[in-house]
Amino acid sequence: SRRRSDSMKRFRVAALAAFVSWCCALAVPSAQSIANVPAGGDQQARGKALYLDKCSTCHQENLGGTRETPPLAGDAFWMNWDSYNANNLLEQVRTTMPEDNPGALERQAYVDIVAYILRVNQVPMTADLPSDTDSLKKVVIKKSGNWACRWLRRCADAEKAGTRRGCRPSFS
């Protein structure tokens, strides 16, 4: 029985390692991701100031939203925007916000606000977000790093060590 348990444990570790490899292969970011844009200026700081002035009354300072307004950060953001391009997000914001006067801001103000939203959501950015439509379409919104890979590797390491701490669901 102990031999069968060890064999099962090795099988689970091997299966988990294969799954980690497969997920990591799928999680390779696009060549046109934000991380590939050259370093730039203080756009995210401008975006934060604009967000606090124009958006936080409804969407909250922490971008958490309310019962009436959607959150602009966290899981809700990723469920809506993962793998879309920055132009999709910009156009959504520009054509619907502020709610009482959509499109009232200058285009660059919307771009700056979107850059701030992306930073809060830990989208890798090493540069200013471009403002022209064609360039924005090439900027794919991807989560910082390969969070799924890191989680799965942590689970595989925990399984190898004979513990499941920090790893859900349980594999028992």
Protein Blocks (a to p, Z undefined) as FASTA:
>chain_A
ZZmmmmmmmmmmmmmmmmmmmmmmmmpccfkbmklpccddfklmmmmmmmmmmmmmmnoj
nlnopfkbccfehjllmmmmgopafklmmmmmmmmccfklghkacfklmmmmmmmmmmmn
opacfbdcdfbfklmmmmccddehjfklmmmmmmmmmmmnopaehiacdfZZ
